[in-house]
Amino acid sequence: QVQLVESGGGSVQAGGSLRLSCAASGRTFSSYNTAWFCQAPGKEREFVAAISRNGLLSYSYYADSVKGRFTISRDNAKNTVYLQMNSLKPENTAAYYCAAKTGGGSYSGKGSYDYWGQGTQVTVSS
């Protein structure tokens, strides 16, 4: 089992940057596939980015809307996954959630993830 705690959210102006962190408990974090999802008020939780569990050859995946602006990375030694968000837009305003799973399957399907953090709020003003 793993517990996830997000941090790094805040308020920025459009065009700004934020780096979110997801700290995980447990010594086997490197065996978890992890992802970031976001949820705006009144909307479904949606996929943002994912990174595979293989520490030497981690594969990353992105929603089309964030490609080229967001970067997901992980530091298994620190049990932490990051989401660097650049060129932020007002439509990126949402609560951002970290998720993890040991199984395979869809990297973008929220139903395939077993563990979730409590979320961190990102607000982008125009």
C-alpha positions in Angstrom: 0.0 0.0 0.0 1.1 3.6 -0.7 0.0 6.9 0.6 0.3 10.0 -1.7 0.6 13.6 -0.6 0.5 16.4 -3.2 2.0 19.9 -2.7 3.1 22.8 -4.8 -0.3 24.2 -5.9 -1.0 27.9 -5.8 -2.2 30.9 -7.8 -0.3 32.2 -10.8 -1.0 34.4 -13.8 -1.4 33.1 -17.3 2.0 32.2 -18.7 3.5 31.4 -15.4 4.8 28.1 -14.0 4.3 25.8 -11.1 5.9 22.5 -10.0 3.7 20.0 -8.2 5.2 17.3 -6.1 3.7 14.0 -5.0 5.4 12.4 -2.1 4.8 8.7 -1.6 5.2 6.5 1.5 6.5 3.0 1.2 9.8 1.5 0.1 8.5 0.1 -3.2 7.4 3.3 -4.8 9.6 2.5 -7.8 7.3 -0.4 -8.6 4.2 1.9 -9.1 3.0 3.5 -12.3 2.0 7.0 -11.4 0.0 9.8 -13.0 -1.5 13.2 -12.5 -5.1 14.0 -13.1 -7.0 17.2 -12.7 -10.6 18.1 -11.9 -12.2 21.5 -12.4 -15.5 22.4 -10.6 -18.4 20.6 -12.3 -16.2 18.5 -14.5 -15.0 15.0 -14.6 -11.5 14.1 -13.4 -9.3 14.0 -16.4 -5.9 12.6 -17.3 -2.9 15.0 -17.4 0.3 12.9 -17.5 1.6 9.6 -16.5 5.1 8.0 -16.0 5.9 4.3 -15.9 7.5 2.5 -13.0 10.7 1.5 -14.7 13.4 3.7 -13.2 16.0 3.2 -15.9 13.6 3.6 -18.9 10.7 5.5 -17.6 8.1 6.2 -20.3 5.9 9.3 -20.0 2.5 10.1 -21.5 0.6 13.3 -21.8 -2.8 14.6 -22.6 -2.8 16.5 -25.9 -3.7 19.7 -24.2 -0.6 19.8 -22.1 2.0 18.4 -24.5 5.0 20.7 -24.8 4.0 22.6 -21.6 4.0 20.1 -18.8 6.7 17.6 -17.9 6.2 14.6 -15.5 9.2 13.1 -13.8 10.0 10.9 -10.9 12.8 10.5 -8.3 12.5 7.0 -6.9 15.2 7.7 -4.3 13.0 10.5 -2.9 9.8 8.6 -3.5 8.5 11.6 -5.3 6.8 12.4 -8.6 6.8 15.9 -10.1 4.7 17.7 -12.6 6.4 20.8 -14.0 3.8 23.1 -15.5 4.9 25.9 -17.8 3.0 28.4 -19.9 -0.1 27.9 -17.7 -3.5 28.9 -19.0 -6.7 29.8 -17.2 -8.2 26.6 -18.4 -5.6 24.7 -16.4 -7.3 25.9 -13.2 -8.3 22.8 -11.3 -7.5 20.5 -8.4 -4.6 18.3 -9.3 -4.4 14.7 -8.0 -1.6 12.2 -7.9 -2.5 8.6 -8.6 -0.5 5.3 -8.4 -1.0 1.7 -9.3 1.1 -1.5 -9.5 -0.8 -3.0 -12.4 -0.7 -2.2 -16.1 -3.6 -1.3 -18.3 -4.7 2.1 -19.5 -2.3 4.9 -18.3 -5.0 7.5 -18.8 -8.0 5.8 -17.2 -8.7 7.0 -13.8 -10.5 3.8 -12.9 -7.3 1.8 -13.3 -5.5 3.6 -10.4 -5.6 2.2 -6.9 -4.2 5.0 -4.8 -5.0 8.7 -4.8 -3.7 11.8 -3.0 -5.9 14.5 -1.5 -5.2 17.0 -4.3 -3.6 20.4 -4.6 -5.3 23.4 -6.1 -3.9 25.3 -9.1 -5.5 28.6 -10.0 -4.4 30.5 -13.2 -5.7 34.0 -13.7 -5.8 35.8 -17.0 
